Amino acid sequence: MRYYAVFDTGGSSIKYALMDEKATFIERSYVETPKDGIDSFVNIITGIVEQYQESYSLEGIALSMPGAVDVTSGYIGGSSAIPYIHGPNIKQLVQERTGVRVELENDANCAGLAEGWMGAAKGVNDYVCIVIGTGIGGTIILDKKVRRGNNLHAGEFGFMLMEGYLEHPLGKNWSNLASTAGLVRHVAKRKGLESKVFDGHTVFTMSDQGDEDAKEEISTFIRRLAVGIFNVTYVIDPEKILIGGAISKRKDLIERINQELRTMKDDKSRLQVSVEQCAFGNDSNLIGALYHYLQTKN
């Protein structure tokens, strides 16, 4: 049996696990993401690796990271909620400290890779995974390979301009309008409250209990999601489009999006546009990071 230390780095926490090559979770936990700098980050990773090495012989370390990850060089471009990871060579730093081989991949790409390995896109050549959360991100898989783009920004669906571009050069992008955070902001604005008093779960609960503001904003939110999905489909024409993120666990969300997509089809629309739910929740980035490691090794 071969064992791997796998990490999913987020703005607030680092989830980590000891896994085997079949993505079985042997041990798992999480720790708060350090705020003070790269040294603290590397120290945390190294400490966890050393803890695992007391009982297991590690084959490798797999990292899921935010930002424009260059999987070859180990540098991370773009921006994220963790500023200090942009600049240093994460791959090299962790590898030098631990003496164990390291591979890293963008977090949204990890989520998509997990679905293709053993999830809702298993056996599918071309698919798109759209992750809805604080923003909207995702991954494009064509011929079972991640399409990264010239600037490592392929799959950054949230930056698509959707509304207001005639009034302002940048207008309002998909993340502004149709992320979970965007939905919360719109409801809070209607209520005259600060958005920090809500979250996505709260807004849907309010709607379920008959709150008209929440109901109307959710209807608009779903319409905006459908428009973006419709556009992505006609650009890429994948076999499947998968929806991830915590909000995708809502049993009615996928059907409501598909219902909206059906209303957008007319006699000239040739494609049957629909979405499916991702198979994995909070484990997707860990599973995908491991898969990326295994594929890179081969």
Secondary structure, DSSP 4 states (H G I P E B T S, - for coil): --EEEEEEE-SSEEEEEEEETT--EEEEEEEEPPSS-HHHHHHHHHHHHHHHHTT--EEEEEEEESSEE-TTT--EES--S-GGGSSS-HHHHHHHHH-S-EEEEEHHHHHHHHHHHHSTTTT-SSEEEEEESSSEEEEEEETTEE---TTS-TT-GGGSEEE-TTTSSS-EEHHHHHSHHHHHHHHHHHHTS-GGG--HHHHHHHHHTT-HHHHHHHHHHHHHHHHHHHHHHHHH--SEEEEESGGGG-TTHHHHHHHHHHHT--TT--S----EE-S-STTHHHHHHHHHHHHHH-
